[in-house]
Amino acid sequence: MTNACCSGIRSIHHGRPVMFPRRRKFQTQFFRSFSTAAAPLLSAGVSIFHHRSPVVHACITQSDAPQRSDEWFALRKDKLTTSTFSTALGMWKGKRRYELWHEKVFTSDVRSAEDGKNSAMQWGVLNEATAIERYKSITCRDVSSLGFAMHAEQKFDWIGASPDGLLGCSPGGGILEVKCPYNKGKPELGKPWSTMPFYYMPQVQGQMEIMDRDWADLYCWTPKGSTIFRVNRDREYWLMIHEMLHEFWWENVIPARNALLKGQEKEANMYEPASTHKQTGMEEKKMDVFKSEGSSWADVWDPEPLPNEQQGKTDSGKDKSLKKKLSFQWVKKLVKKSDKNSKE
C-alpha cells in the first residue's frame, strides 16, 4: 500500500477536448447515447476548474489490490465505503441499514457476504468492463483503474472508495462511476435512466471528496443504450451527509464492535441503528434542488433513436440526418464556449 498523489496516475490525452462552461454549484449535465451503430457518433471531453477542498487533503492512501481480490475485500471490511453511503444514511426502505450495520459488526468473511448478494450486483460485475469500453468509445477518454482509496488524514481513515475509473489527472481530472441497471430481473429489456437516481449522489460526492476531484461522470449502461450524468462537487452537501455517516460509524458500528470483542453480544445489539436517519429527509430535499438545476441535452445527444421511436415516420433517414446535423452544430458551439472560457 502506498501514499500517492494524483501525479502518479497515468493519463493519455485524447483529441479535440471540449470544455463545458462554468455553471452553478451542485448541478448535473446529462448526455444520452442511444445507438444502434457500433462506432461512436460524438466525442467529447470535459475540463472543469479545480478548487482545493477545505474538508480533505489532496493526497490519498492508495492500494494496488485489484478490485474484488482478497486484499481488496479485507481493506473494505474496516471501512465505510462510498457504495454503502446511501444505505448508511437510511435512504432505502426496509432493513438495509440494519443489514449493513450487522455486516460491519458481526460478519467476518466480507467476501462471502458480498458475493452472496443479489443478482443485480452480479449483473453489474459481469458488464462493468463492457460498459467502460463503451464509455471510452463515446467520450474518447482514457480510463485509469484504481483498486481502493482511503484518505491519508487519520480523522478520515474510516471511509474508503473504489471508483470504477479515474479520468485524467488532478487538477482538472474526474471520476467514472458505472451503473448497469438490473431492471427488476429483466436487464436485457432495460433502458438507460433519463434522470440520475438520488440515492447515487452520496456515493459520487463521497468519491470526489476522498479523491479530491471536482467532477464525476455517472455512466448508466444498458444493452439498449446508455446515459452520462456529469456531477459537480458540492462541499455543503458533503458536510451534511458526512455528519450523518460519522454518526452511523462511530455511534453504531464501532461501539458494537468493541462490545463484541469483549464477548458482550447482548450489549452489542443495543447499538443497532434505526431504519433511517432523522436528517435523511434533508438530504432528499437537497436532491430536489439538484434536479431543478440540472440540464438535459437528450434531444441533441440522441442521433440514433431506438427502432420503436422510428415507427410511424415516413422519412426516417431524413430525420436521422437532421439529428446528426443538430448534434454537430451543438458540439461546435461548446467548443467555441470552451475556448472563450479558457481565455478568461
LOLUMBA-286059 format. One record per residue (C-alpha): residue in three letters; residue number from 1; x, y, z. Coordinates in pm, whole numbers, m for minus. Example, Ala and Ser with C-alpha at 12.3 -4.5 7.8 and 13.67 -1.06 7.14 Angstrom:
# LOLUMBA-286059
<"ala"; 1; <1230; m450; 780>>
<"ser"; 2; <1367; m106; 714>>
# end
This chain:
# LOLUMBA-286059
<"met"; 1; <0; 0; 0>>
<"thr"; 2; <143; 338; m93>>
<"asn"; 3; <77; 704; m39>>
<"ala"; 4; <18; 859; m376>>
<"cys"; 5; <m81; 1192; m523>>
<"cys"; 6; <m266; 1203; m850>>
<"ser"; 7; <52; 1294; m1038>>
<"gly"; 8; <128; 922; m1029>>
<"ile"; 9; <m183; 833; m1228>>
<"arg"; 10; <m132; 765; m1597>>
<"ser"; 11; <m330; 989; m1829>>
<"ile"; 12; <m345; 981; m2207>>
<"his"; 13; <m474; 1294; m2378>>
<"his"; 14; <m744; 1248; m2637>>
<"gly"; 15; <m805; 1455; m2944>>
<"arg"; 16; <m1016; 1765; m2957>>
<"pro"; 17; <m1136; 1802; m2596>>
<"val"; 18; <m1450; 2001; m2525>>
<"met"; 19; <m1485; 2217; m2215>>
<"phe"; 20; <m1824; 2290; m2068>>
<"pro"; 21; <m1891; 2645; m1948>>
<"arg"; 22; <m1885; 2719; m1579>>
<"arg"; 23; <m2216; 2650; m1406>>
<"arg"; 24; <m2371; 2681; m1066>>
<"lys"; 25; <m2267; 2452; m786>>
<"phe"; 26; <m2436; 2116; m730>>
<"gln"; 27; <m2580; 2051; m1070>>
<"thr"; 28; <m2554; 1794; m1340>>
<"gln"; 29; <m2527; 1784; m1713>>
<"phe"; 30; <m2696; 1496; m1887>>
<"phe"; 31; <m2598; 1315; m2205>>
<"arg"; 32; <m2792; 1042; m2377>>
<"ser"; 33; <m2646; 783; m2610>>
<"phe"; 34; <m2899; 553; m2772>>
<"ser"; 35; <m2703; 392; m3051>>
<"thr"; 36; <m2767; 109; m3293>>
<"ala"; 37; <m2428; 167; m3456>>
<"ala"; 38; <m2100; 18; m3336>>
<"ala"; 39; <m1895; 335; m3389>>
<"pro"; 40; <m1948; 641; m3171>>
<"leu"; 41; <m2109; 942; m3334>>
<"leu"; 42; <m1988; 1206; m3090>>
<"ser"; 43; <m1669; 1252; m2895>>
<"ala"; 44; <m1633; 1491; m2605>>
<"gly"; 45; <m1404; 1552; m2312>>
<"val"; 46; <m1457; 1791; m2024>>
<"ser"; 47; <m1227; 2006; m1819>>
<"ile"; 48; <m1358; 2179; m1507>>
<"phe"; 49; <m1175; 2431; m1292>>
<"his"; 50; <m1017; 2279; m980>>
<"his"; 51; <m1068; 2412; m627>>
<"arg"; 52; <m888; 2278; m324>>
<"ser"; 53; <m1119; 2115; m71>>
<"pro"; 54; <m1142; 2262; 282>>
<"val"; 55; <m1254; 1919; 404>>
<"val"; 56; <m992; 1676; 276>>
<"his"; 57; <m630; 1682; 164>>
<"ala"; 58; <m513; 1624; m194>>
<"cys"; 59; <m316; 1305; m130>>
<"ile"; 60; <m477; 968; m76>>
<"thr"; 61; <m368; 634; 55>>
<"gln"; 62; <m389; 402; m240>>
<"ser"; 63; <m391; 25; m264>>
<"asp"; 64; <m295; m151; m586>>
<"ala"; 65; <m504; m453; m487>>
<"pro"; 66; <m732; m543; m780>>
<"gln"; 67; <m1100; m491; m717>>
<"arg"; 68; <m1276; m800; m576>>
<"ser"; 69; <m944; m959; m475>>
<"asp"; 70; <m895; m1098; m122>>
<"glu"; 71; <m685; m795; m22>>
<"trp"; 72; <m947; m559; m164>>
<"phe"; 73; <m1222; m722; 43>>
<"ala"; 74; <m1001; m711; 354>>
<"leu"; 75; <m943; m338; 308>>
<"arg"; 76; <m1315; m272; 272>>
<"lys"; 77; <m1411; m465; 583>>
<"asp"; 78; <m1299; m197; 828>>
<"lys"; 79; <m1415; 99; 622>>
<"leu"; 80; <m1747; 258; 540>>
<"thr"; 81; <m1726; 258; 162>>
<"thr"; 82; <m1891; 509; m68>>
<"ser"; 83; <m2103; 238; m233>>
<"thr"; 84; <m2282; 191; 102>>
<"phe"; 85; <m2327; 561; 185>>
<"ser"; 86; <m2692; 577; 79>>
<"thr"; 87; <m2764; 269; 292>>
<"ala"; 88; <m2586; 413; 596>>
<"leu"; 89; <m2790; 731; 551>>
<"gly"; 90; <m3114; 531; 560>>
<"met"; 91; <m3227; 619; 209>>
<"trp"; 92; <m3370; 272; 142>>
<"lys"; 93; <m3686; 117; 279>>
<"gly"; 94; <m3679; m199; 484>>
<"lys"; 95; <m3385; m342; 679>>
<"arg"; 96; <m3096; m242; 457>>
<"arg"; 97; <m2946; m3; 712>>
<"tyr"; 98; <m2963; m272; 980>>
<"glu"; 99; <m2816; m531; 743>>
<"leu"; 100; <m2520; m303; 666>>
<"trp"; 101; <m2462; m246; 1039>>
<"his"; 102; <m2486; m620; 1109>>
<"glu"; 103; <m2240; m698; 829>>
<"lys"; 104; <m1986; m446; 959>>
<"val"; 105; <m2018; m566; 1318>>
<"phe"; 106; <m2076; m941; 1303>>
<"thr"; 107; <m1958; m1067; 962>>
<"ser"; 108; <m1600; m1191; 949>>
<"asp"; 109; <m1599; m1315; 589>>
<"val"; 110; <m1687; m1000; 396>>
<"arg"; 111; <m1613; m1160; 59>>
<"ser"; 112; <m1874; m1434; 112>>
<"ala"; 113; <m2125; m1174; 231>>
<"glu"; 114; <m2078; m951; m74>>
<"asp"; 115; <m2053; m1234; m328>>
<"gly"; 116; <m2373; m1380; m189>>
<"lys"; 117; <m2573; m1064; m254>>
<"asn"; 118; <m2839; m1032; m521>>
<"ser"; 119; <m2826; m1098; m892>>
<"ala"; 120; <m2831; m724; m963>>
<"met"; 121; <m2478; m693; m824>>
<"gln"; 122; <m2362; m991; m1028>>
<"trp"; 123; <m2510; m834; m1342>>
<"gly"; 124; <m2315; m516; m1273>>
<"val"; 125; <m1987; m700; m1217>>
<"leu"; 126; <m2028; m903; m1537>>
<"asn"; 127; <m2099; m599; m1754>>
<"glu"; 128; <m1873; m336; m1598>>
<"ala"; 129; <m1585; m391; m1842>>
<"thr"; 130; <m1819; m372; m2141>>
<"ala"; 131; <m1970; m52; m2004>>
<"ile"; 132; <m1631; 111; m1951>>
<"glu"; 133; <m1528; 27; m2307>>
<"arg"; 134; <m1849; 184; m2435>>
<"tyr"; 135; <m1788; 496; m2225>>
<"lys"; 136; <m1436; 523; m2367>>
<"ser"; 137; <m1575; 482; m2717>>
<"ile"; 138; <m1828; 762; m2668>>
<"thr"; 139; <m1601; 1012; m2493>>
<"cys"; 140; <m1259; 919; m2635>>
<"arg"; 141; <m1125; 937; m2279>>
<"asp"; 142; <m862; 716; m2125>>
<"val"; 143; <m987; 547; m1807>>
<"ser"; 144; <m728; 458; m1541>>
<"ser"; 145; <m800; 190; m1284>>
<"leu"; 146; <m763; 207; m906>>
<"gly"; 147; <m813; m72; m653>>
<"phe"; 148; <m907; 102; m330>>
<"ala"; 149; <m857; 455; m200>>
<"met"; 150; <m858; 588; 155>>
<"his"; 151; <m793; 937; 276>>
<"ala"; 152; <m447; 991; 422>>
<"glu"; 153; <m562; 1202; 719>>
<"gln"; 154; <m636; 992; 1026>>
<"lys"; 155; <m968; 1160; 1101>>
<"phe"; 156; <m1098; 1036; 765>>
<"asp"; 157; <m938; 690; 770>>
<"trp"; 158; <m1270; 515; 832>>
<"ile"; 159; <m1410; 587; 484>>
<"gly"; 160; <m1293; 445; 152>>
<"ala"; 161; <m1376; 437; m216>>
<"ser"; 162; <m1337; 206; m515>>
<"pro"; 163; <m1420; 421; m818>>
<"asp"; 164; <m1469; 235; m1143>>
<"gly"; 165; <m1219; 464; m1313>>
<"leu"; 166; <m1013; 781; m1291>>
<"leu"; 167; <m1040; 1034; m1572>>
<"gly"; 168; <m727; 1236; m1630>>
<"cys"; 169; <m501; 1372; m1357>>
<"ser"; 170; <m592; 1621; m1087>>
<"pro"; 171; <m621; 1916; m1100>>
<"gly"; 172; <m886; 1901; m1368>>
<"gly"; 173; <m939; 1524; m1364>>
<"gly"; 174; <m1258; 1343; m1281>>
<"ile"; 175; <m1401; 1011; m1163>>
<"leu"; 176; <m1600; 748; m1351>>
<"glu"; 177; <m1875; 555; m1175>>
<"val"; 178; <m2054; 289; m1382>>
<"lys"; 179; <m2405; 155; m1320>>
<"cys"; 180; <m2565; m134; m1505>>
<"pro"; 181; <m2935; m137; m1402>>
<"tyr"; 182; <m3089; m478; m1343>>
<"asn"; 183; <m3439; m362; m1440>>
<"lys"; 184; <m3623; m580; m1186>>
<"gly"; 185; <m3475; m904; m1316>>
<"lys"; 186; <m3503; m822; m1687>>
<"pro"; 187; <m3183; m626; m1758>>
<"glu"; 188; <m3186; m707; m2129>>
<"leu"; 189; <m3509; m504; m2166>>
<"gly"; 190; <m3397; m208; m1958>>
<"lys"; 191; <m3344; 142; m2094>>
<"pro"; 192; <m3092; 394; m1960>>
<"trp"; 193; <m3210; 642; m1698>>
<"ser"; 194; <m3341; 978; m1813>>
<"thr"; 195; <m3265; 1129; m1471>>
<"met"; 196; <m2999; 1041; m1216>>
<"pro"; 197; <m3134; 842; m917>>
<"phe"; 198; <m3096; 1048; m598>>
<"tyr"; 199; <m2956; 756; m399>>
<"tyr"; 200; <m2631; 757; m600>>
<"met"; 201; <m2545; 1115; m511>>
<"pro"; 202; <m2387; 1028; m170>>
<"gln"; 203; <m2159; 774; m338>>
<"val"; 204; <m2043; 1013; m610>>
<"gln"; 205; <m1992; 1308; m375>>
<"gly"; 206; <m1803; 1082; m134>>
<"gln"; 207; <m1571; 963; m409>>
<"met"; 208; <m1493; 1319; m512>>
<"glu"; 209; <m1407; 1415; m155>>
<"ile"; 210; <m1182; 1113; m97>>
<"met"; 211; <m1008; 1153; m434>>
<"asp"; 212; <m1012; 1535; m418>>
<"arg"; 213; <m1162; 1573; m762>>
<"asp"; 214; <m1416; 1829; m875>>
<"trp"; 215; <m1636; 1633; m1113>>
<"ala"; 216; <m1756; 1283; m1186>>
<"asp"; 217; <m1933; 1105; m1469>>
<"leu"; 218; <m2203; 864; m1358>>
<"tyr"; 219; <m2246; 634; m1658>>
<"cys"; 220; <m2562; 427; m1690>>
<"trp"; 221; <m2513; 137; m1932>>
<"thr"; 222; <m2780; m98; m2066>>
<"pro"; 223; <m2787; m332; m2369>>
<"lys"; 224; <m3023; m80; m2531>>
<"gly"; 225; <m2818; 234; m2479>>
<"ser"; 226; <m2654; 450; m2217>>
<"thr"; 227; <m2658; 788; m2045>>
<"ile"; 228; <m2382; 1001; m1894>>
<"phe"; 229; <m2455; 1229; m1599>>
<"arg"; 230; <m2192; 1492; m1520>>
<"val"; 231; <m2195; 1571; m1147>>
<"asn"; 232; <m2002; 1860; m993>>
<"arg"; 233; <m1861; 1854; m642>>
<"asp"; 234; <m2070; 2012; m366>>
<"arg"; 235; <m1895; 2063; m34>>
<"glu"; 236; <m2208; 2177; 150>>
<"tyr"; 237; <m2381; 1855; 53>>
<"trp"; 238; <m2078; 1655; 164>>
<"leu"; 239; <m2060; 1827; 503>>
<"met"; 240; <m2427; 1747; 558>>
<"ile"; 241; <m2402; 1376; 481>>
<"his"; 242; <m2059; 1340; 645>>
<"glu"; 243; <m2212; 1425; 981>>
<"met"; 244; <m2474; 1153; 937>>
<"leu"; 245; <m2221; 895; 815>>
<"his"; 246; <m1989; 976; 1105>>
<"glu"; 247; <m2273; 915; 1347>>
<"phe"; 248; <m2358; 577; 1192>>
<"trp"; 249; <m1997; 458; 1206>>
<"trp"; 250; <m1885; 595; 1542>>
<"glu"; 251; <m2211; 569; 1737>>
<"asn"; 252; <m2349; 244; 1594>>
<"val"; 253; <m2078; 31; 1433>>
<"ile"; 254; <m1766; 92; 1643>>
<"pro"; 255; <m1929; 68; 1990>>
<"ala"; 256; <m2100; m256; 1884>>
<"arg"; 257; <m1769; m397; 1762>>
<"asn"; 258; <m1597; m307; 2086>>
<"ala"; 259; <m1871; m476; 2288>>
<"leu"; 260; <m1847; m786; 2071>>
<"leu"; 261; <m1470; m802; 2123>>
<"lys"; 262; <m1540; m819; 2497>>
<"gly"; 263; <m1782; m1106; 2439>>
<"gln"; 264; <m2083; m887; 2517>>
<"glu"; 265; <m2309; m971; 2224>>
<"lys"; 266; <m2625; m856; 2401>>
<"glu"; 267; <m2472; m514; 2462>>
<"ala"; 268; <m2351; m501; 2100>>
<"asn"; 269; <m2707; m539; 1977>>
<"met"; 270; <m2807; m233; 2178>>
<"tyr"; 271; <m2626; m19; 1920>>
<"glu"; 272; <m2849; m136; 1635>>
<"pro"; 273; <m2940; 171; 1425>>
<"ala"; 274; <m3288; 284; 1327>>
<"ser"; 275; <m3400; 202; 972>>
<"thr"; 276; <m3347; 564; 870>>
<"his"; 277; <m3176; 878; 997>>
<"lys"; 278; <m3367; 1177; 1129>>
<"gln"; 279; <m3193; 1403; 875>>
<"thr"; 280; <m3235; 1180; 571>>
<"gly"; 281; <m3526; 1393; 451>>
<"met"; 282; <m3297; 1696; 438>>
<"glu"; 283; <m3064; 1511; 204>>
<"glu"; 284; <m3353; 1425; m27>>
<"lys"; 285; <m3469; 1789; m28>>
<"lys"; 286; <m3121; 1887; m138>>
<"met"; 287; <m3158; 1641; m425>>
<"asp"; 288; <m3479; 1819; m532>>
<"val"; 289; <m3272; 2135; m573>>
<"phe"; 290; <m3016; 1935; m766>>
<"lys"; 291; <m3282; 1805; m1005>>
<"ser"; 292; <m3425; 2153; m1067>>
<"glu"; 293; <m3080; 2291; m1155>>
<"gly"; 294; <m2987; 2004; m1386>>
<"ser"; 295; <m2973; 2038; m1762>>
<"ser"; 296; <m3089; 1787; m2019>>
<"trp"; 297; <m2929; 1760; m2361>>
<"ala"; 298; <m3123; 1448; m2459>>
<"asp"; 299; <m3258; 1594; m2783>>
<"val"; 300; <m2914; 1655; m2932>>
<"trp"; 301; <m2741; 1352; m2785>>
<"asp"; 302; <m2980; 1104; m2944>>
<"pro"; 303; <m2858; 1081; m3305>>
<"glu"; 304; <m2958; 714; m3331>>
<"pro"; 305; <m3312; 665; m3188>>
<"leu"; 306; <m3435; 324; m3085>>
<"pro"; 307; <m3631; 132; m3352>>
<"asn"; 308; <m3967; 194; m3180>>
<"glu"; 309; <m3901; 568; m3192>>
<"gln"; 310; <m3881; 544; m3570>>
<"gln"; 311; <m4225; 384; m3607>>
<"gly"; 312; <m4479; 598; m3783>>
<"lys"; 313; <m4217; 815; m3955>>
<"thr"; 314; <m4238; 831; m4333>>
<"asp"; 315; <m3886; 964; m4383>>
<"ser"; 316; <m3669; 822; m4104>>
<"gly"; 317; <m3345; 869; m4300>>
<"lys"; 318; <m3407; 1242; m4334>>
<"asp"; 319; <m3495; 1268; m3965>>
<"lys"; 320; <m3173; 1088; m3864>>
<"ser"; 321; <m2963; 1316; m4086>>
<"leu"; 322; <m3120; 1624; m3928>>
<"lys"; 323; <m3043; 1497; m3577>>
<"lys"; 324; <m2679; 1439; m3668>>
<"lys"; 325; <m2656; 1791; m3809>>
<"leu"; 326; <m2809; 1940; m3492>>
<"ser"; 327; <m2568; 1739; m3277>>
<"phe"; 328; <m2267; 1857; m3476>>
<"gln"; 329; <m2378; 2220; m3453>>
<"trp"; 330; <m2427; 2186; m3076>>
<"val"; 331; <m2078; 2043; m3024>>
<"lys"; 332; <m1926; 2326; m3232>>
<"lys"; 333; <m2096; 2578; m3002>>
<"leu"; 334; <m1950; 2402; m2697>>
<"val"; 335; <m1601; 2423; m2848>>
<"lys"; 336; <m1641; 2798; m2901>>
<"lys"; 337; <m1764; 2844; m2543>>
<"ser"; 338; <m1477; 2640; m2402>>
<"asp"; 339; <m1223; 2842; m2599>>
<"lys"; 340; <m1374; 3160; m2461>>
<"asn"; 341; <m1370; 3028; m2102>>
<"ser"; 342; <m1008; 2913; m2127>>
<"lys"; 343; <m900; 3266; m2221>>
<"glu"; 344; <m1076; 3426; m1922>>
# end
